[in-house]
Amino acid sequence: MVSVIRRWIVDQLMFGEFASYRDVCRKSVWVALKVSLVAYGLNLCAHFLLHGFDLLPYGLGSALIIATVLTPPITFVVSVAAYIAVGFAIHDLGVSRAEFEKLSRTDMLSGLANRRAFLEQFDRCDRDKAMLVIDLDRFKSVNDTYGHMTGDEVIVKVAQMLAKVFSERCLCARIGGEEFAVFCWDMPLAEFAALGEVARLRIAGMRIEAGEGGFSVTVSGGLARALPEEQFGEVFSRADKALYAAKSGGRNRIVLCHETSDDCDSRTEVGRKVA
């Protein structure tokens, strides 16, 4: 019996996590009602016990009226106030923790996932998947010619285009200065490659305003399918080889790396494969 009561009391006092302040208030009222009933019951039992031992300084009827009028309201108000105070603090801590976790996994400039988040989710995914590594062509010349502020604007616009093209079906990340990566799961490789081509063409068609004129940028990419049980490092290595082949082959193209790490060259262009 004691253990049952103890478990019930602990369950009532457990705060858990709250999605909003409304959740805190709603639960505080419910818990306060139950606590008030328990306190009222204990108060009545104490009065009957004292009456049985003839220790009440006043009559039992008066004692019961006082217990009924004072105990539930006072217990309810105190319980609600205490629960709300602690509940609000827990809610705020939960929100802060969620925001910190999001910040720790997000690239601040582009708004995409960062390298850590990308790597963890890629390795955690046990489905059929593929990776596309994308690098801005001649990005150093953009910074040297137009300044780093314009360079940051280019990175933001490229990130926005990648997020728009691949949407929620893939995870896009900025994994380096001007280097991005995308991985998909449960999507045919040809479809993923076609999306990569769409992204490449749309990025090449963007106009970046700078000074009195404007300019455009291009990207090169390397695409690799993940073999069973392969982790991020192995797949990234093959995709990076394909990216190097795309750069060597003239840039502004996406190259597919085949199942073996040595079979990546500029002759296997995704655009031609898709066409």
Residue frames as qw, qx, qy, qz and C-alpha x, y, z in Angstrom:
[[0.000, 0.884, 0.467, 0.000, 0.00, 0.00, 0.00],
 [0.309, -0.798, 0.100, 0.508, 2.78, 2.39, 0.92],
 [0.407, -0.175, 0.592, 0.673, 4.63, 1.67, -2.32],
 [0.236, 0.609, 0.672, 0.349, 1.46, 2.25, -4.34],
 [0.107, -0.945, -0.257, 0.175, 0.86, 5.61, -2.67],
 [0.407, -0.613, 0.318, 0.597, 4.51, 6.54, -3.10],
 [0.402, 0.129, 0.668, 0.613, 4.43, 5.67, -6.81],
 [0.126, 0.799, 0.561, 0.179, 1.23, 7.70, -7.29],
 [0.232, -0.903, -0.054, 0.358, 2.74, 10.74, -5.58],
 [0.432, -0.378, 0.495, 0.653, 5.90, 10.50, -7.69],
 [0.342, 0.416, 0.696, 0.475, 3.81, 10.21, -10.87],
 [0.016, 0.912, 0.409, -0.007, 1.90, 13.35, -9.98],
 [0.289, -0.858, 0.140, 0.400, 5.05, 15.32, -9.31],
 [0.606, -0.007, 0.525, 0.598, 6.81, 14.24, -12.52],
 [0.179, 0.703, -0.006, -0.689, 7.08, 17.23, -14.82],
 [0.708, 0.352, 0.544, 0.283, 8.31, 15.67, -18.05],
 [0.261, -0.048, 0.339, 0.903, 8.50, 17.92, -21.12],
 [0.263, 0.706, 0.479, -0.450, 6.08, 20.65, -22.07],
 [0.484, 0.423, 0.493, 0.586, 5.40, 21.75, -25.64],
 [0.022, 0.623, 0.167, 0.764, 4.01, 25.14, -24.56],
 [0.083, -0.170, 0.513, -0.837, 3.11, 27.30, -21.57],
 [0.697, -0.146, -0.130, -0.690, -0.49, 26.19, -22.07],
 [0.783, -0.011, -0.622, 0.014, 0.58, 22.59, -21.41],
 [0.294, 0.129, -0.638, 0.700, 2.21, 23.71, -18.16],
 [0.363, -0.142, 0.243, -0.889, -0.93, 25.56, -16.98],
 [0.782, -0.079, -0.357, -0.505, -3.25, 22.74, -17.96],
 [0.728, -0.014, -0.655, 0.202, -1.24, 20.10, -16.14],
 [0.132, 0.187, -0.546, 0.806, -0.67, 22.35, -13.11],
 [0.566, -0.191, 0.072, -0.799, -4.44, 22.73, -12.61],
 [0.858, -0.049, -0.442, -0.256, -5.01, 18.98, -12.96],
 [0.592, 0.090, -0.650, 0.468, -2.20, 18.09, -10.57],
 [0.085, -0.235, 0.405, -0.880, -3.29, 20.79, -8.07],
 [0.720, -0.218, -0.138, -0.644, -6.82, 19.38, -8.01],
 [0.860, -0.060, -0.507, 0.024, -5.55, 15.90, -7.19],
 [0.409, 0.168, -0.564, 0.698, -3.09, 17.18, -4.59],
 [0.328, -0.301, 0.198, -0.874, -5.87, 19.26, -2.99],
 [0.836, -0.213, -0.280, -0.421, -8.11, 16.21, -2.71],
 [0.757, 0.019, -0.562, 0.333, -5.32, 14.19, -1.13],
 [0.169, 0.234, -0.446, 0.847, -4.52, 17.00, 1.31],
 [0.549, -0.306, 0.006, -0.778, -8.19, 17.39, 2.18],
 [0.878, -0.156, -0.422, -0.165, -8.53, 13.67, 2.81],
 [0.601, 0.084, -0.557, 0.567, -5.44, 13.62, 5.04],
 [0.106, -0.306, 0.285, -0.902, -6.74, 16.64, 6.93],
 [0.737, -0.296, -0.160, -0.587, -10.08, 14.93, 7.58],
 [0.848, -0.073, -0.507, 0.135, -8.34, 11.76, 8.75],
 [0.366, 0.206, -0.495, 0.760, -6.15, 13.81, 11.11],
 [0.367, -0.329, 0.154, -0.856, -9.17, 15.55, 12.61],
 [0.860, -0.235, -0.286, -0.351, -11.05, 12.29, 13.15],
 [0.740, 0.053, -0.542, 0.395, -7.91, 10.80, 14.74],
 [0.117, 0.257, -0.417, 0.864, -7.47, 13.77, 17.07],
 [0.600, -0.318, -0.030, -0.734, -11.17, 13.65, 17.91],
 [0.866, -0.132, -0.475, -0.083, -10.85, 9.96, 18.74],
 [0.616, -0.029, -0.504, 0.605, -8.09, 10.74, 21.24],
 [0.270, -0.879, -0.386, 0.074, -10.04, 13.74, 22.55],
 [0.541, -0.274, 0.059, 0.793, -7.27, 16.15, 21.51],
 [0.183, 0.586, 0.406, 0.677, -9.32, 18.63, 19.45],
 [0.144, -0.161, -0.388, 0.896, -9.52, 22.03, 21.10],
 [0.454, 0.178, 0.014, -0.873, -12.92, 22.59, 19.46],
 [0.761, 0.186, 0.502, -0.368, -15.86, 20.52, 18.32],
 [0.522, 0.018, 0.748, 0.410, -15.59, 18.00, 15.45],
 [0.399, 0.759, 0.510, 0.069, -18.22, 19.82, 13.39],
 [0.015, 0.965, -0.111, -0.237, -16.34, 23.09, 13.54],
 [0.444, -0.495, 0.632, 0.398, -13.10, 21.29, 12.75],
 [0.549, 0.300, 0.717, 0.308, -14.58, 19.69, 9.63],
 [0.287, 0.913, 0.287, -0.032, -15.97, 23.04, 8.46],
 [0.173, -0.868, 0.344, 0.313, -12.56, 24.70, 8.88],
 [0.523, -0.227, 0.729, 0.378, -10.80, 21.83, 7.10],
 [0.506, 0.550, 0.635, 0.195, -13.29, 21.98, 4.23],
 [0.176, 0.969, 0.151, -0.082, -13.14, 25.76, 3.82],
 [0.168, -0.879, 0.387, 0.222, -9.37, 26.25, 4.17],
 [0.634, -0.307, 0.652, 0.281, -7.48, 23.12, 3.05],
 [0.668, 0.438, 0.533, 0.280, -8.58, 22.63, -0.60],
 [0.304, 0.944, 0.089, 0.092, -8.33, 26.31, -1.70],
 [0.278, -0.853, 0.418, 0.138, -4.99, 26.93, 0.01],
 [0.677, -0.192, 0.657, 0.270, -3.50, 23.65, -1.27],
 [0.629, 0.618, 0.434, 0.185, -4.82, 24.30, -4.78],
 [0.170, 0.982, -0.074, 0.022, -3.35, 27.82, -5.02],
 [0.401, -0.716, 0.548, 0.162, 0.02, 26.82, -3.59],
 [0.729, 0.028, 0.645, 0.227, 0.22, 23.71, -5.83],
 [0.561, 0.758, 0.296, 0.149, -0.67, 25.63, -9.00],
 [0.015, 0.971, -0.236, -0.029, 1.83, 28.40, -8.25],
 [0.515, -0.553, 0.629, 0.181, 4.66, 25.98, -7.46],
 [0.732, 0.219, 0.611, 0.207, 3.96, 23.71, -10.42],
 [0.468, 0.863, 0.169, 0.090, 3.69, 26.60, -12.89],
 [0.144, -0.908, 0.377, 0.116, 6.94, 28.17, -11.64],
 [0.534, -0.364, 0.728, 0.228, 8.89, 24.94, -12.03],
 [0.677, 0.440, 0.581, 0.100, 7.03, 23.93, -15.21],
 [0.345, 0.937, -0.006, -0.057, 7.79, 27.23, -16.95],
 [0.241, -0.762, 0.574, 0.177, 11.47, 26.84, -16.04],
 [0.633, -0.054, 0.752, 0.178, 11.51, 23.31, -17.46],
 [0.595, 0.704, 0.386, 0.022, 9.75, 24.47, -20.62],
 [0.157, 0.954, -0.230, -0.113, 12.25, 27.30, -21.13],
 [0.410, -0.545, 0.706, 0.191, 15.16, 24.92, -20.59],
 [0.688, 0.247, 0.672, 0.116, 13.68, 22.51, -23.11],
 [0.475, 0.864, 0.163, -0.016, 13.27, 25.26, -25.70],
 [0.071, -0.880, 0.448, 0.141, 16.82, 26.48, -25.09],
 [0.575, -0.286, 0.747, 0.174, 18.18, 22.96, -25.41],
 [0.676, 0.505, 0.529, 0.091, 16.30, 22.40, -28.68],
 [0.311, 0.948, -0.054, -0.047, 17.56, 25.70, -30.08],
 [0.278, -0.732, 0.600, 0.163, 21.12, 24.92, -29.04],
 [0.677, 0.001, 0.719, 0.159, 20.89, 21.48, -30.63],
 [0.592, 0.733, 0.330, 0.049, 19.59, 23.04, -33.84],
 [0.096, 0.951, -0.279, -0.090, 22.35, 25.64, -33.88],
 [0.466, -0.538, 0.682, 0.165, 25.00, 22.97, -33.28],
 [0.610, 0.166, 0.743, 0.219, 23.80, 21.08, -36.37],
 [0.433, 0.832, 0.345, 0.032, 23.19, 24.04, -38.69],
 [0.533, 0.110, 0.147, 0.826, 25.58, 26.04, -40.84],
 [0.058, -0.670, -0.365, 0.644, 24.97, 29.63, -39.81],
 [0.030, 0.389, -0.355, -0.850, 25.67, 31.23, -43.20],
 [0.227, 0.002, -0.767, -0.600, 23.76, 28.93, -45.54],
 [0.648, -0.109, 0.238, -0.715, 21.07, 27.69, -43.17],
 [0.823, 0.139, -0.509, -0.209, 21.71, 24.12, -44.33],
 [0.902, -0.425, 0.007, 0.072, 22.86, 21.25, -42.15],
 [0.040, -0.832, 0.550, 0.057, 26.54, 21.37, -41.21],
 [0.480, 0.412, -0.772, -0.066, 29.13, 18.65, -41.78],
 [0.142, -0.169, 0.865, -0.451, 28.56, 17.03, -38.39],
 [0.638, 0.228, 0.413, -0.609, 24.79, 16.71, -38.89],
 [0.698, 0.474, -0.364, -0.395, 25.24, 15.45, -42.45],
 [0.296, 0.387, -0.868, 0.094, 27.78, 12.82, -41.44],
 [0.301, -0.053, 0.801, -0.514, 25.70, 11.56, -38.51],
 [0.704, 0.325, 0.263, -0.574, 22.48, 11.26, -40.51],
 [0.609, 0.497, -0.546, -0.290, 24.25, 9.62, -43.45],
 [0.191, 0.293, -0.916, 0.195, 25.83, 6.97, -41.25],
 [0.403, 0.061, 0.692, -0.596, 22.59, 6.43, -39.32],
 [0.715, 0.359, -0.064, -0.596, 20.57, 5.83, -42.50],
 [0.455, -0.206, 0.860, 0.103, 20.49, 2.10, -43.30],
 [0.693, 0.572, 0.375, -0.229, 18.51, 2.40, -46.55],
 [0.666, 0.343, 0.347, 0.565, 19.69, 2.55, -50.15],
 [0.093, -0.928, -0.081, 0.351, 21.36, 5.93, -50.51],
 [0.672, 0.419, 0.146, 0.593, 23.65, 8.03, -52.68],
 [0.342, -0.729, -0.088, 0.587, 25.77, 11.14, -52.19],
 [0.489, 0.727, 0.190, 0.444, 26.37, 14.18, -54.37],
 [0.486, -0.548, -0.055, 0.678, 29.30, 16.48, -53.54],
 [0.364, 0.828, 0.291, 0.311, 29.09, 19.94, -55.13],
 [0.504, -0.436, -0.009, 0.745, 31.79, 22.63, -55.29],
 [0.266, 0.919, 0.126, -0.264, 31.56, 26.18, -56.59],
 [0.767, 0.342, 0.165, 0.517, 33.81, 26.74, -59.61],
 [0.416, 0.375, -0.053, 0.827, 36.54, 29.37, -59.27],
 [0.380, -0.824, -0.419, -0.025, 35.02, 30.71, -56.07],
 [0.561, -0.429, -0.064, 0.705, 38.29, 32.33, -54.99],
 [0.250, 0.208, 0.334, 0.884, 38.07, 34.70, -57.95],
 [0.251, -0.742, -0.499, -0.371, 34.61, 35.77, -56.80],
 [0.557, -0.725, -0.236, 0.328, 35.97, 36.73, -53.38],
 [0.521, -0.220, 0.164, 0.808, 39.02, 38.42, -54.90],
 [0.144, 0.350, 0.456, 0.806, 36.98, 40.39, -57.45],
 [0.331, -0.619, -0.386, -0.598, 33.78, 41.27, -55.58],
 [0.200, -0.478, 0.518, -0.681, 34.70, 40.80, -51.92],
 [0.102, -0.017, -0.966, 0.239, 33.79, 38.30, -49.24],
 [0.412, 0.275, 0.452, -0.742, 30.35, 39.82, -48.63],
 [0.645, 0.382, -0.313, -0.583, 29.40, 39.01, -52.21],
 [0.344, 0.247, -0.906, -0.024, 31.00, 35.61, -51.83],
 [0.182, 0.107, 0.819, -0.533, 28.77, 34.96, -48.81],
 [0.572, 0.359, 0.121, -0.727, 25.75, 36.02, -50.87],
 [0.543, 0.340, -0.673, -0.369, 26.69, 33.47, -53.53],
 [0.138, 0.079, -0.957, 0.244, 26.91, 30.71, -50.92],
 [0.364, 0.239, 0.580, -0.689, 23.49, 31.65, -49.52],
 [0.619, 0.404, -0.140, -0.659, 21.84, 31.70, -52.96],
 [0.450, 0.281, -0.828, -0.181, 23.39, 28.38, -53.97],
 [0.043, 0.026, 0.899, -0.436, 22.23, 26.86, -50.68],
 [0.497, 0.316, 0.341, -0.733, 18.71, 28.15, -51.24],
 [0.610, 0.384, -0.454, -0.524, 18.65, 26.68, -54.73],
 [0.287, 0.179, -0.939, 0.058, 19.85, 23.29, -53.50],
 [0.216, 0.153, 0.763, -0.589, 17.22, 23.24, -50.76],
 [0.567, 0.378, 0.063, -0.730, 14.54, 24.18, -53.29],
 [0.560, 0.355, -0.643, -0.383, 15.50, 21.56, -55.87],
 [0.368, 0.095, -0.915, 0.134, 16.04, 18.64, -53.49],
 [0.583, -0.488, -0.107, -0.641, 13.38, 19.71, -50.92],
 [0.604, -0.486, 0.501, -0.385, 12.67, 17.34, -48.03],
 [0.978, 0.165, -0.080, -0.100, 13.39, 14.20, -50.04],
 [0.764, 0.274, -0.302, 0.501, 17.12, 14.67, -49.46],
 [0.510, -0.779, -0.100, 0.351, 19.44, 16.22, -46.90],
 [0.499, 0.726, -0.060, 0.470, 21.49, 19.19, -48.10],
 [0.632, -0.685, -0.053, 0.358, 24.52, 20.43, -46.18],
 [0.316, 0.873, -0.309, 0.205, 27.39, 22.85, -46.43],
 [0.933, -0.288, -0.051, 0.211, 30.42, 20.79, -45.50],
 [0.634, -0.132, 0.074, 0.758, 33.20, 23.26, -46.28],
 [0.087, -0.408, 0.029, 0.909, 33.89, 26.80, -47.45],
 [0.474, 0.354, -0.251, -0.766, 32.30, 26.57, -50.91],
 [0.256, 0.091, -0.943, -0.195, 31.57, 22.84, -50.82],
 [0.677, -0.087, 0.204, -0.702, 28.11, 21.33, -50.43],
 [0.059, 0.082, -0.991, -0.086, 26.85, 17.79, -50.16],
 [0.699, -0.024, -0.001, -0.714, 23.48, 16.15, -50.69],
 [0.007, 0.104, -0.994, -0.030, 22.39, 12.64, -49.89],
 [0.677, -0.054, -0.179, -0.711, 19.16, 10.89, -50.76],
 [0.264, -0.107, 0.936, -0.206, 17.59, 7.68, -49.54],
 [0.453, 0.393, 0.790, -0.129, 15.14, 5.32, -51.22],
 [0.426, 0.775, -0.007, -0.467, 15.41, 7.26, -54.49],
 [0.876, 0.342, 0.224, 0.256, 16.49, 5.78, -57.83],
 [0.535, -0.381, 0.211, 0.724, 20.01, 6.89, -58.74],
 [0.294, 0.387, 0.513, 0.707, 18.84, 8.19, -62.13],
 [0.172, -0.864, -0.416, -0.227, 16.26, 10.43, -60.43],
 [0.531, -0.733, -0.029, 0.425, 18.82, 11.71, -57.93],
 [0.510, -0.088, 0.379, 0.767, 21.25, 12.41, -60.77],
 [0.143, 0.635, 0.520, 0.553, 18.51, 14.24, -62.69],
 [0.327, -0.906, -0.262, 0.055, 17.83, 16.46, -59.67],
 [0.581, -0.486, 0.175, 0.629, 21.56, 17.17, -59.48],
 [0.380, 0.249, 0.483, 0.748, 21.50, 18.28, -63.12],
 [0.084, -0.836, -0.456, -0.294, 18.47, 20.48, -62.46],
 [0.477, -0.810, -0.086, 0.330, 20.31, 22.12, -59.56],
 [0.559, -0.212, 0.326, 0.733, 23.46, 22.63, -61.66],
 [0.241, 0.486, 0.517, 0.662, 21.54, 24.25, -64.51],
 [0.220, -0.886, -0.377, -0.154, 19.50, 26.50, -62.22],
 [0.542, -0.669, 0.028, 0.508, 22.59, 27.65, -60.35],
 [0.469, 0.011, 0.417, 0.778, 24.30, 28.45, -63.65],
 [0.076, 0.637, 0.528, 0.556, 21.23, 30.49, -64.61],
 [0.355, -0.809, -0.356, 0.303, 21.26, 32.64, -61.46],
 [0.349, 0.688, -0.024, 0.636, 22.37, 36.24, -61.68],
 [0.564, -0.529, -0.345, 0.533, 24.34, 37.69, -58.78],
 [0.143, 0.931, 0.115, 0.316, 24.14, 41.47, -58.58],
 [0.673, -0.459, -0.048, 0.578, 27.42, 43.16, -57.65],
 [0.265, -0.352, 0.190, 0.877, 28.50, 46.76, -58.18],
 [0.361, 0.441, -0.160, -0.806, 27.38, 48.20, -61.49],
 [0.585, 0.220, -0.638, -0.451, 26.90, 44.82, -63.10],
 [0.841, -0.250, 0.340, -0.337, 26.40, 41.24, -62.19],
 [0.208, 0.451, -0.855, -0.147, 27.85, 37.81, -62.74],
 [0.920, -0.103, -0.132, -0.355, 26.91, 34.15, -62.69],
 [0.279, -0.529, 0.794, -0.110, 28.52, 31.13, -61.10],
 [0.807, 0.133, -0.498, -0.288, 28.73, 27.45, -61.93],
 [0.627, -0.482, 0.563, -0.240, 29.22, 24.33, -59.88],
 [0.521, 0.314, -0.779, -0.150, 30.83, 20.97, -60.43],
 [0.744, -0.337, 0.332, -0.472, 29.69, 17.79, -58.74],
 [0.256, 0.285, -0.923, -0.040, 30.64, 14.20, -58.03],
 [0.789, -0.167, 0.029, -0.590, 27.98, 11.54, -57.54],
 [0.239, 0.268, -0.929, 0.091, 28.45, 8.15, -55.87],
 [0.784, -0.330, -0.314, -0.422, 26.09, 5.42, -54.77],
 [0.365, -0.547, 0.658, -0.367, 26.64, 3.97, -51.30],
 [0.569, 0.104, -0.808, -0.108, 27.42, 0.28, -51.26],
 [0.757, -0.524, -0.343, -0.185, 25.90, -1.87, -48.47],
 [0.761, -0.523, -0.182, 0.338, 27.41, -1.14, -45.04],
 [0.514, 0.346, -0.029, 0.785, 29.51, 1.76, -46.38],
 [0.299, -0.722, -0.356, 0.512, 29.99, 4.73, -44.08],
 [0.177, 0.955, 0.085, -0.222, 30.33, 8.42, -44.88],
 [0.276, -0.711, 0.492, 0.420, 34.12, 8.42, -45.40],
 [0.492, -0.004, 0.783, 0.380, 34.12, 5.71, -48.04],
 [0.386, 0.713, 0.570, 0.130, 31.27, 7.12, -50.08],
 [0.004, -0.960, 0.016, 0.278, 32.55, 10.68, -49.75],
 [0.419, -0.490, 0.580, 0.498, 35.97, 9.56, -51.01],
 [0.443, 0.278, 0.744, 0.417, 34.45, 8.20, -54.23],
 [0.192, 0.890, 0.414, 0.005, 32.17, 11.20, -54.70],
 [0.209, -0.866, 0.199, 0.407, 35.16, 13.49, -54.17],
 [0.463, -0.177, 0.677, 0.544, 37.11, 11.60, -56.86],
 [0.343, 0.609, 0.654, 0.289, 34.19, 12.15, -59.22],
 [0.030, -0.963, -0.158, 0.216, 34.17, 15.84, -58.28],
 [0.362, -0.607, 0.453, 0.544, 37.87, 16.07, -59.10],
 [0.438, 0.185, 0.737, 0.480, 37.14, 14.43, -62.47],
 [0.202, 0.846, 0.489, 0.057, 34.41, 17.02, -63.09],
 [0.172, -0.898, 0.128, 0.385, 36.84, 19.84, -62.33],
 [0.415, -0.359, 0.639, 0.539, 39.53, 18.30, -64.54],
 [0.405, 0.387, 0.757, 0.336, 37.03, 17.78, -67.34],
 [0.131, 0.406, 0.331, 0.842, 36.20, 21.46, -67.67],
 [0.071, 0.178, 0.528, -0.827, 33.96, 22.26, -64.66],
 [0.521, 0.184, 0.034, -0.833, 30.21, 23.05, -64.74],
 [0.691, 0.081, -0.628, -0.347, 29.31, 19.38, -64.88],
 [0.702, -0.394, 0.469, -0.364, 28.44, 16.42, -62.64],
 [0.452, 0.387, -0.795, -0.118, 30.36, 13.18, -62.93],
 [0.901, -0.278, 0.007, -0.334, 29.13, 9.79, -61.79],
 [0.044, -0.528, 0.840, -0.114, 31.50, 7.51, -59.92],
 [0.777, -0.005, -0.544, -0.317, 30.86, 3.82, -60.54],
 [0.865, -0.466, -0.141, -0.118, 30.92, 1.07, -57.95],
 [0.822, -0.117, -0.110, 0.546, 34.73, 0.87, -57.84],
 [0.266, -0.845, -0.068, 0.460, 36.64, 3.86, -56.50],
 [0.376, -0.327, 0.478, 0.723, 38.95, 4.02, -59.55],
 [0.261, 0.424, 0.728, 0.471, 36.13, 4.20, -62.08],
 [0.031, 0.867, 0.331, -0.370, 35.45, 7.95, -61.98],
 [0.404, -0.079, 0.364, 0.836, 36.26, 10.07, -64.97],
 [0.200, 0.434, 0.051, -0.877, 34.96, 13.06, -66.84],
 [0.217, 0.027, -0.756, -0.617, 33.56, 10.91, -69.62],
 [0.235, -0.443, -0.865, 0.011, 30.73, 9.68, -67.36],
 [0.095, -0.087, 0.141, -0.982, 28.80, 12.91, -67.11],
 [0.241, 0.359, 0.784, -0.446, 25.41, 12.80, -65.44],
 [0.412, 0.529, 0.010, -0.742, 23.81, 15.09, -68.02],
 [0.398, 0.349, -0.709, -0.466, 24.68, 12.70, -70.80],
 [0.042, -0.048, -0.987, 0.147, 23.65, 9.68, -68.76],
 [0.310, 0.425, 0.581, -0.621, 20.29, 11.23, -67.94],
 [0.444, 0.503, -0.245, -0.699, 19.73, 12.36, -71.51]]
